[in-house]
Amino acid sequence: MSTLDVRLRHLLRTVAERPDRPRAVAPPPAERVGWRPGDGAGTVDVLVRAAGAGWGELAEEVSPLSPALSPERGSGRGQGSASGTGPEAATGAAPETGTGVYAARVPLDRLERLAAHPAVERVEASRLMFPELNVSRPDVRAEVFIDGETGPVRGKRTIVAIIDSGIDYTHPSFRHADGSSRVLYLWDQAAPAASGGSVPYGAEYLKTDLDKALADADPLQVVPHRDDETGHGTHVAGIAAGDESGFGGDYSGIAPEADLVVVALAGEPGVSLGRSAQLVEAVDYAVRRAEGHPVAVTISQGMNGGGHCGETLVERALDDLARRPGVAIVKSAGNERRWDVHAGGVIGQGETVSLDVLVRPGDRQDDIIEIWFPGGDRLDVAVVPPTGSASAAVAPGQLRLFTTDRGDLVTIDSEEDSAGTGDTSTTVILTAGDAAGLEAGLWRLVLYGDAVHDGRYDAWIERAPRTGPGAAEQSRFAPGSADPSRTISVPGTARRVITVASYMIRPSGAFDPASLGGLSDFSSAGPTRFGDRKPDLAAPGEIITSARCRNSARLPQPDGGHTLMAGTSMAAPHVCGAAALILSQRPELTGEQVGQILTRSARRDGPSAAAPDDAWGAGKLDAASAVALARTAAFPRILEAGVTGSTLTWETDTDTTWSVRYHTVPGRLLLGRALGERTGTSPGRRHRVDLSALGPGVYACEIVVFSPDGFWTRDDDAGRSHLVPVGVPLGAPTGAPTGAPAGVPAGVAESGERAPQADVVPAGAPIAQSAPDGGPGDDLKLIKGIGPKAADLLREAGIIRFADLAARSAEEVASLTEGIGIGPEKIVRQDWLGQAAALAAAEADRPAASAPPGRVHRQSFTLAITVDARTREALACEVSHHQTGDARSVRGWDLGEILAFIEERGDLRLGEGPGGT
């Protein structure tokens, strides 16, 4: 796997070929990769996945994003701040420690040094994202009533986050009856930065700012934010949470009593809508600004680049955020079905497949086409331009540059184990040789099946601006090559993101009456490249009436405050609003659990009767049924997961069946890939799976348990996976497993699951040991300065007790932790060894009678309290369990619920202390 993605490699090559280029002149790939002019060769915005510290000094700006895969910064479950410091700290400071995803602005001349840093695993270009553009409320049954309660469920005490083009905050749909704003926070990423601002760029406006503006005769003089001329964000916000009850309007949204957090992405109106790095920063900001309240986030932009299996850094970051209790992220499926941007099929050994691409006159931007196939196959790729000679074929892992007879540049860059998937991606980039654009006509991609075990291939043409007659910049596959399946736009293929298709509820012009209620012909279809079901469900997206911004270029329909739009962009906010209704009843649910409720309650009627499938997902949104189901749904909980020898054990709080999926490469398991699976079909509460029959190696495992009524819970140790050693003595020399493990289903090893040695959890790798008496050892995280990542490294080296650490020198310990940026000076400064000695002495002095029967173990919890700054009243509490990463949000101050969580997660019997509870 290359650390730099193909777009950044292409940018570096292009700049190197033109050393005389003026600084202010953009290189050809600039628009595709977020390049900015500046000193030297300029800067580029990127997403970085890091596994340690020290690299931040190579960047001009760094914003820590989702930490759910970051043991050093916490599991990410239920934490109120992705960076641990809140929005106020989202500045250009370099990160100190931890594995996670970061947004960064990097000088181009430092990009290769950044990629070479030992703590950096992957660097991706910040890619352009594009928008995915009365009757619908009754269609989705949004008027929800609950027995015994007065009034409908309308999303009170939840937050709806709109990540879009902005909002017309003056629109009455987003104001309370007294005229004040329903928007709690508004981050305008494109606004001029304010000195000393609380966001890394742009401007942030608080509710107090907006209220002050609304009280002024000219609000825009006080808060100069307006939606763009398309009004996309305003329209989306109206669908999700607009409230027209106070002025007799007919077009309220799904959750009209929810509060709002809005992020306005920078883009070209009607053309682009932000970049992937800014999108992740936006969602991260919204989750942090929710401050302990449940939040449903709607995203209505996407791209075609990537392997469509959740591997891009934007998808991994969103998946991390969606692990948290009280966070649901909803994404439009995309409008790519009729744009012919996907081709796919199966190639046989020795066969040749041609994929024809139509390039229109006036195509001046780079055309980017990605071809993905299993790593166990060898497919060579050649390019044939409309006229002149063809390129030579490029094998996996090779790079070839080719100039056509007409002068266009063809780059064929093939990457094995692309983005850590184990698969190969061959990217073809077509660059115009002159200002007139690429040679128009039929370009042909030729695939040669040189060595084929699986044969599946998929190709996508990256999204381009679709403006002007015929949208000349957007190339397409020819009718004989195009395939409308697998067209979900990224990041809609992320595992924990809820992806929404569109269906028609109102005609537009001439139409077939039979099409009402049918799937929109633009709505992107699944599945993912790995065959997983997407979209998750469908909602109304054609044609929708909602709020119109005051500066809109769209026609007012049916009145000046409203307009009509169509697209999966309009479907997603329906589901986002429904997710807010669910979270108003069950604020502790994760996005994955909210998704289960939405799909299980979906209705299947008329054209959707055949669902579930890869067009409708589970069927049509039914908000009333979803809220009713949410109130009774009981998700099983996984407790006390642990590894003894080659056996994985766990308990559940109710009788469940189970499945354990495993892989030798943890990163691939996170994407839903598995070498094999073990199942337990007899319901019970204590479970175990013995993997000793597999070949030698260390297996990353995820547990999924199923309740009798079909609800399920997944546990992959907060993204770290449960690591089970098989036939591996502790301290044995490291080395990658060879061949297919015993017990792996036939054909798996031949289907692209062979892993490069560098990415495999090596056979013989040290595993966290048990104490000699069978206990888990001491909790090293009790030492100030030692986080989960450092604790894991120490345990891997056999340091499992306080006394073990106290007996080492700072230099010895630093030799284990320098990879995550912790050197001997920091260890001495924080006095790790002294703290360890004191804790060891305290353990030795502890009376034996104080130990409960059986093993002795520590349980660590953190309690975070959100307090009203004026009244000092506790608004919400959040208690998190360090050992499992689980967390629970509690309204107000409910000590009974907090103690119940501690008892459940810690398997404790607290009883009453001397002073009672």
N, C-alpha and C positions, 0 to 999 in steps of 0.2 A: 504494500500500500504506500503510495506517495503521500507525503505530509501536505504538500501544496496541492490544491485541486487543479483540475485541468485549465480552468479559466485563468487562474493566477499564473500558471506556467506559461500560458499563451501570452498574457500581458507582459511578462518579463522578457520573453523572446522578442516580442514586437518592439519593446523599448530598446533592447540591446541592438536590434538591427538598425535603429534610427538614432544614433547618439547625437546627431546634429539637430534633432527636433527641438524647436523653441519650447521653453518651459510651459508657456501658457497654452500650447497646442496639444489637444488631447490625442493620445494614441488611439488607433482604431477600436480596440476593445473597451475603451473607457466607459461607455454608457452601460456595458454589460456587467462591469465589475465594481462600480462605485469609485473609480479613480477621481482624484481631485488635484488640481494644480497646486504647486507649492515649491519650496526650496528643493533643489536637486531634481529628481525625477517625479516629484509629487508624492501624494499619499494615496492609500487605498483602504477602504473600509472592509473589514473581514470579521468572520466568526472564528473563534479559536477554541478547540477542545484541549485542555491542559491537564496534566497529571502531576503538577508540582509548581514551584515558584521560580522566580528569577528571570522569567522571560518578559515581564512587564516593562522592563527598562528599554526594550527594543521598540516600544510603541509610544505614540504621542498621547493617546487617550486609551483607557481601558475601563470598561464597565463590567463588573461581575454580574452574570445572569443566573440561570437556573443552577442550583447546587444539588439537585436530587441525586446525582451520581457522585457527589463529592463527600466522601467519608470525612475529610478533614474539616469541612464546613457544615457538617450535619447532613442528615439523610434527606432533608427537604420536605419531609412529611409534616405538614401543619405548621411550618415555621412562618413567622410573619414577614420575614425579609429574606430575599434571595441572597443578599450580600451580608446579611447579619447586621446591617446598619441602617436600613431603611432608605427611602428615596433621597434623603438629604445627603447621603454619602455616595451617591451615584455620580462620582466625578472622575477626573482623569487619573486618579491614584492607581499605581500598579497593585495588582492583587498580591497578598502576602503568601497564602498557602492554598492548597486544595485542588482537587480535580473538579472540573466543571466546564461550562460553556461560557465564553466571554465575547463581548463585542469590543473590537479594537480598531483604532485608526493607526496605520503603520506606514512610515516612509517606505517608498518602493525600494530604496537601496538597502533597507534592513530586512526585507521580506524573506530572503533566503537564509539569513542568520536566524530569524525567528523560527523558520521551519526546521533548522538544524538544532535548535535548542533541545536538550534531552527531555525537558518537561512537556514539550508540545507534541501532541499526537496527531492533530489535524488542523489545517487552516483552509477555510472556504471563503471564496469571494462573497461579498454581500450582493445578492442577486436581485434584479428588479422584480417587483411583484406587480400584479395587474388586477384591476377591479373585476368583479364577476357579477357584473350586472344581470272594514265594514263587512267585504265578503269573506275574507280569510279568517277572521276571528271565529265566526260560527263554524266554519269548515273544520277547524282544528279543535273545536269545543274548548275555547279558551275561558269561557265563563264557568268557573269552578266553585262549587259550594260544598261545604262540609257539614255533616249533621252535627247539630249542637252549637254551631258557630253562626254569628250574625254577619251577613255580608259575604261577598265572594273572596276567594283567595286571589290576591292581586300583587304578590311579590314583596309585601312589606318586610322590612329588616333584611333585605338582600340588596346586592349591588349588581347592576348590569354594566359591563364594560364594553364600550364601543371602540374598536380599533379600526379606524377608517379615515375618510378625508377630512373629518372635522364635524362640527355641529353648529346649527343656528341656535345659539343658547337663548336668543330672544323669543323663539317660537313658543307659543302658549303651551304646547304639548310637553315642554320640559321645564315648566314652572309650576310651583304650588299655587293653591287658590289665593294666597296673599301676595302673589307676584314674585316671590323669591325663587331662587334657582333650585332645581332638583339635581343639578350637576355638582358633585362634591369636589372633583378635581378635573382639570382640563390641562393636558400637556400638548401644546402646539409645537411639534418637532421642527417645523419650518420657520417659526418666528425668530426674530433676532434675539440672541441670548442676552439675558439680563445679568448684570454684574452681581456676583454672589448668589446666583440662582440655585435652586434646590434640585435641578435636573441637569444632566451632563451637557445638553445643548437645547436650543429652543427656549420656550418660556412656559412656565407653569402658572395656572390661575386657580386659586382656591375658591370655594363657595362664597367666602366673604368678598372676594374681588368681584365675582359675578353678581352678587346681590347689590353691591355698590354700583356696578354698571347698569343693572336693570332699573335702579332708582333714578338714573340720570336721563335727561332728555335725549342724549345721544350716547347710547351704551357703547358703541364702537370706539368712542374717544377714550373710554375708561379701560375696556378690555378689547383690544383691536383684533379679535379673532373672528373669522367668518369661515363658513364652509366654502369649498370651491364651487365653481359655477355649475357643476353637475348635481350638487346637493346629495351625493351618494351617502355620506355619513349621516346627514339629517334624516334621510329617508329610512335608512337602516335602523337608526335609533328610534324613530317613530314606530316601526314594526315591533321592535323588541320591547319597548317600554314607554311609548308615548301615552300621555294621559289627557284625554279631551273631555273628561267627565265634568270638569268645572265650567266649561263654556258650551256645552251641548253638542260637541262634535261627535261624529259617527265613526272615527277612525282611531280609537285608542289601540295601544299595543297590547302585547300578551301579558306583560307584567307592569301595569301602569303605576304601581305604588313603589317600585324599586327605585333606589337612588342610582345615580349615574356617575361613572368615571369614563372620561373620553380622552383618547389619544388621537391627535390629528397627524397622520403620516405625511411626509413630504412627497409630492409627486406632481406629475403634469396632469392637469384636469382632463378626465376622460381618457387618459392614455396609460399612465402608470400610477401606482399607489404604494409608495415606499419601497424599501429594500428588506431583504431577509434579516439582516442584523438589527435594523431599526424596528422591525416587527417583533422580534424576540424581546428587545428592550421595552417595547410598548406593553406587551403582555406581562412581563415581569413587573413593570411599574404598576399596572392595574392591580395585580395580585397583592403587591405590597401596600398600595394605597387603600385596599379594602380593609386593612387593619383589623383582622380577626372576624370580619363579617363574611358570610358566604358570597361568592362572586361567580357570575356566569359571564364568560367572555365570548364575544362574537367576532369572527374574522371573515371578511369577505374579499380576500385577495389571494392570489396564488401564482404558481409558475409551473412549467412543464419539465424543467431540468431536474435531474436526479434519478435514482433507481426505483422510485415509487414503491419503497418498502419500509420507509421510516428511518432511513440511514442518514439523511442530511442533518447537519447540525441544528438547523431551525426546528426540524421535527423532534430531534432528541431533546432539545431544550423545552419545547412545549410539552412533550411527554413527561419530562421531569416535573414541570409545574402542575400538570394535571394529576400527579400522584397525591397531591395534598388534599386533606379533608376540606370540603367547602369550596373547591375550585373545579369548575366545569368549563372546558374550552370547546367552542362550537365553530366549525369551519364549513364554508360553502363547498360543494363538490366540484364546482367549476363548470364553465360553459363550453367545454372543449369538444363535445360529442360530434358537432357538425363542422369542426374546423380541420379535420383530417390531420391531426398532429401525431398520431400513434400508428405504428405498424408492428405487427408481431406474428409469430407462427412457430413452426418446428422445422428444423433443417436436419437432414440425414447425413450419415457418413458419406463423404465424397460428393455430396450434392452442392449445387450453387443456387443461391437465391438473390434476386435483384429487387431492390426497393427504389422506386422512382419518386423523385422529389421535384415538385413544380416550383420554379423560381420566377417571379413576375418582374417585369421591367420596373426599374426604380428602386430595387432592393439594395440599399446602401449600407445597412448595418450588417455585422457578422451574422451569418446563419450558423446555429449550433445544433447539432444532431447527436444524440447519445444513443449508442447501441449497447444493450446489456445482455449478458448470457452467463450461464454457470461457469464457475472457475475450473470445473473438470473438463470443459470442452475447449477446443481450439478452433475458433472461427477467425479466419483472416478476412480483412476488409480492404477493398479497393474503391476508388471513386472515379467515375467516368463523367466528365463535363459534357455539356450539350454539343460541343464541337471539339475536335482535337483528340489528343492521346489520353489514355487512362493512366492513373497512377499505378505504381506497383502495389501489391497486396501487403498489408501490415499485419503482423502476427501479434498475439497478446503480449503486452509489455513493451512494445516497440513504439517509436515515434518516427514519423516521416513527414517532411514538408515537400510540397509539390506545387509548381507554378504551371497553370494551364497555358495552352497556346495563346489564349486571349489575354493573359496576364493576371488572372485571379489567383490568389494564394489558397491552397488547400492544406490544412493541417490535419493529420490523422494521428491522434495521441491515444494509445491504449494503455490502460492501467489495470494490472492484476490486483486481486483483493481490493477492489475499489471501495473506498470509504469503510473498509473493515468488514464488508459483507461476505467475503470469500468468492465473489463473482468478479467478472471482468467487465469493464466498461470501455468501449472504444468511442472516442469523441471525434467527430468530424466538424471542423470549423472552416467555413467558406468566407473568405475575406475579399471584398471587391478590389480589383486592381486599379480602378480609376474612379473619378467622381460620379460617373454615370451609374455605378452600381454593379452588382454581380451580373454575369452573363445570364440573360433570361432564357428560359427553356427547361428542358427535362434533364436534371442531374440524376445520376444513377449510383446507388450504393450497392456494391456486389459483395455478398457474403459467401465465403468458401468453407464448407464443412470439412476441415482438414483432419480433425480428430473429435468425434462426437460421441458422447455418452448419454446426454440428456436431450440436447437439440433445441430447447426453447430459446427464443430470442425475442427481445422487445426493443423498439426504437422510438424515441420521442424527439420532436422538433421543439426547441425552446420557444417560449412565448416571445413575441415581438410587438412593438406598438402597432395597433390596428387602426390606422387613420388614413384618410384620403381614399380615393376611388379604388376599390378592390383590395384595400389593406395590403399594399405591395410589399411591405416589410415582412409580412407573415407568410413564409413558405409553407407548403402543404405536401403531404404524400398524395401521389396520384391515386385515382379511384381503385385501380387494381392492387395497390399496395396498402391503402389505408384500412385501419381496423378501429371501430369506434369503442371497443372495450378498453379497459385499463387506461382511461383518460382522466381519472381523478387528479385534480391539480394538487401539487405539493404546497403546503404541508398537510393536505387532507388524508394522506396515507399513513400518518403517525398513528400508533396503536391506541393511544388514550384520548385522541381528539375525536369528537363526535362530528361526523361528516354528513352533510345534508344535501339530498337531491331536490329537484324542483318539479312541481306539477302545475297544470293550468286550472285556474278557477274563474278566469274572466277572459272573454275573447278579445282579440286585437284585430280589427279589420275583418276581411273575409276569412272565414274559418269553417271547419266541419263541426257542427254541434256535437258530434259523437266524441270529439277530442276533449271536451270539458271533463275535468277530473283525470285526464291522462297525463302521462309523463311529458314534461317539456322536451321538445326535440333537441334543445341545446344542452340538456343536463348531462354532465359527465357520468360515465359508468365505471364500475369496477371490473374485476377485483383489483387488489394490489398485485404487484409483480410476484409476490410469494403466494398468491391465491387466497388471501384473507378477504373476508366480506367487507366491502365498502361500496357505496355509502352505507351509513348506519340506518338511516330512515329518510323519508321525504316530507316536504312541507310545501305550502303554496309559494310559488315564485313567479307566477305568470297569470295575470297582470295584477300588480298590487298597488293600492292607493295608500299613500302615507304622507308624512310631513314634507313640505317643500320649503327650502331655505329662501330667505328674502332676496338673495342675489342670484337665484337659480336661472339658468338659461332654458330650462325645460318649461313646457306649456303648463299653466295652472289647470288642474283637473281634479275634482269638479269645481274647485274654487281656488282663490289665491294662496291659501295655506296648504294646499295639497297638490300632489302630482302622481303620475303613474310611472312605474318602472317594472322591469322584468329581469329575471336572472336568478341563479342560485344564491346570489348576494341577498335577494329578498327572502329566500327560503330559510337561510341560516338564522336570521334574527327571530323568526317564529320559534325555532327550537331553542335558541338562547333564552328567550322569554319564558318558555316552558321549563327550562332547566332552573331558572330563577324561582319559579313557582314551587318546584320540587324542593329546592334548597331552603325555601322559606319554611317548609314543614320538617325537613331533615337536614339541618345545616352541617352535620358531621359527615355527610356522604362525600366520597371522592368522585372525580369526573368519570371514572370507569363504572362506578356504581350508578351514577345518574344515567349514563349511557345504557346500562342494562334495563333500567326502569323505562326509559323512553322506547327502547326497541321492543320490550316485552308487552308494552301497552299499545303499540302501534296497531292501527286498524287496517284490515285488508278487505277492500270492497271494489267493485267495478274493475277498472284497469289494473288495480294493485292486488287483485285477488290471488295472483300467482306468487306473490311475495311470501317468503324472503327470496330475493335474487340480487344480482349485481347491478340492477338499474334502480329499483325501489328501496333496496336495503330491506329492513324489516316490514316496511309498509308506510302508511301515512301517519303523521303526528296526531295524537289524540291527547291533548293536554289534560282534560278532565280525568281520563282513565289513568294517566301517568301520575297525577297528584294522589289519586285514590290508592294506587298501588304503592306509592312511596310511603304512605302512612302505615302500611302493614308489612312492607318488605323487611325480611330479616336476613341480613347478610352474615354468613358464618365468619367467625374470627379464627385466625391461626395463631396459636400460642406456643411458646417454648420450642421453636424450631432449633434443632441442633444436630451436630454430626458426631458420631462415635464410630471410629474406624471407617468402614466403607458403607455405613448405614446412616441414612437421613431420617430423623424422627421429629414428630411434631404432635401437638394436640389441637383440638378444635372445641369451641364452646357448645357445639351441638353435634348431633350425629351427621356425618358427611361421608360421601364417597370422594375419591381424589384422583388426581393425575399428577405425575412428576415428569417433566420434560427436561432433557439434559443435552449439554453440548460441551465440547472441549474448548470452545472459544466463547467466553462470557459475552462479548459484544454482539455475537450473532444470536445468542439466546435472547438478548434484549430486543432484538428485531422480530422475535417470534419464530426463529429457526431452531430446529432441534435435530440432533442425531438419532434420538430415540425417545421413547415414552414408556413409563410404567404406570399402571392404573390399579386402583383398589375399588372394587364394586360392592363390597360389603360395608354398609354404613357403620360408623363408629366414631369415637372421640379421640382415641389414641392410635397413631398411625406410624408406620415405618416402611421404608423401602431399602432393600439391600442391593447395592450396585456391584457387589464383589465379582459377579460373573462377567462384567465388562473388562475390556483390555486395560492394561496399566495406563494410568494417567490421572489427571485431576479433572473432575466433571463439575461444570457450573450447572446448577439445578434451579428450577422454579417450581413452586408448589401451587396447584390450583385445587380448591376444595369446593364441593357442590352440596348445597342443602337439598333436602327432599323435594322442595318446591322449585328447584332449578336455579336459585341464585348462587353465584359463585364469587370466590375471592381469590386473588392471585397474590403470592408472596415470593418475591425474588430478592429478599434482603435489601430492600430499598435501592435496587438497581445493581447491587454488588454481586448477586447470585449466591446461593448456598454452595460452597465448594466442598466436594466429596472426593477424597483421595482413594484410589483403587490400586492395590498392589504397589504402593509407593511408600518405602520407608522414610521416616522423617529424616531430613538432612541428606538424602541421597542426591547425587549429582543431578543438575537440571538437564533437561533435554526434551524435545517435543515428542509426543506419542507418534509412533510409526504405524502406518496402515490403518485400516478401519477397526475400531474397537470391537471386541467380541460381543455378540448380542445386538449389534446395530442391524436394523432391518436391511434385507438385501437390496442393493442398488443405491443406498444412501451415499456411500463413499464415492460412488461414481457420478453423483449428481451435483458436484460443485461444493461439497462440504470439506474438501481437503484444505487445511489451513496452513498458511506460512508459519514457520517456526516462531517468528517473533511475536505472533499474536496468540499463540497457544499457551494456556496455562500449563507450564511444562511438567512433564512427568518428573517426580522427585522434588517438586517445589515444596518448601516447608509449609506446613499447614498449622493454623493456630492450635497449639497443643492444649491438652487438659492437664490440670495439676496432677501430681503423683497420686493424690488420694481420690482421683476421679472427678474432682470439682473443676470449675472453669478457670481457676486462677484468680488473681486480683484484678480489679477494674482499674487499669492503668490510666484511664481517662480522669480519675480523681485527682491526678497530679496536674496542677495548673500549667498550661502550655501544651499538654498532650491531648490531641484530638483523636478521633477514630482512625484516621489514616496512619498517624504516627504509632498509635497503639497496635494497629494491625502489623506494621512493619516490625515492631519490637517482638510481638508474639511469633511472627514468622521466623525470627532469629532465636527463639527459645526463651525470650525474656517474658515470663508470664506472671511473675510475682514481684511485689515491691522490693523484696530482698534481692531478687535477681538484678534489678535495675540499680539498686544502691551499690552493688558490688562492682559495677562497671565504671570505666572512666568516661569523661565527657567526649573524648576523642573516639572511643569505641562506639558509643551510642550515635555520635554524629556520622560515623561511617555508614550507619544504617538509614539515617534520616536526611542526609544531604540531598538525596534525589527529590525530596519535597521541600527543599529550601530551608532546612533546619540544620545549622552548623553548630560547632562546639561553643561558640560565643553565646548563642541564644540559650543553649542548654545550661551553661554556667549562670547566665544572667537570670534565668527563671528558676534556677536551683532545682532541677529535676532530681538530681541524686540526693540532695538533702531532704526534699519532700518525700522521696521514696523511702529513705531511711526512717524518717519519722513515722510514716504510715506503717512500715514493717514493724517498728517497735510497738506501735499501738495495737497492731494485730496480735503480736506476741503476748502483750499484757492483757488481752481480752479474756475474761474468765471463761473457762470451757462451758460452764453451766449456762452461759448466755446464748450459746449456739442452739438453734432449734434442732430437732431430730433430723437426721439425714445430712445432706450437704449444706454448707454455708455459702450464700452468694449475696452479692450486692445488687441492688436495683437503683438506677439513677433516673430522676425525673427533673424536668424544668417546668416551672409555672410562669407564664407571661400574662400580665394583667393589663388590659386597655382601660384607662381611666379618663373620665371627663375632666378636662383641665380646669373647668370652672367650678363644678360641684364636687369634684374628687370622688364621684360615684364610679364604681366598677361597672363598665359597660359590657365587657366580655373577658373571658379567661381562656387560656389555651395551655393545656398540660401535655407535655410530650415525654415519651419513654425512650431513654437513650439506647437501651439494648435492642429494641425492635424498630425504632424510628417512627412508631405509631404516635398519633396525637389525637386530641379531642378538643373541639371548640365548645365553650359553654357560655350561654348568655348570662350576663350579669355575674353575680357571685353565688354560685351554687356549690357549696362545699361538699354536699352529699354526692353530687355527680362527679366531682373531682376525685374524691376518695374512692368512689366505685371504680373509676378508670384505673387508679393506682392499684387497687386490689386485683382487678382483672388482668392488667398487663404484667404486673409483678408477681402474680400468683401468690398474693399475700393475704394474711388475715390480720387486718390492722386492729380490729376491736376498738376498745376505748382506752386511751392513756389515762394517766393520773387525773388530768383535768377534763376528761371526756373529749369527744370529737367536736 
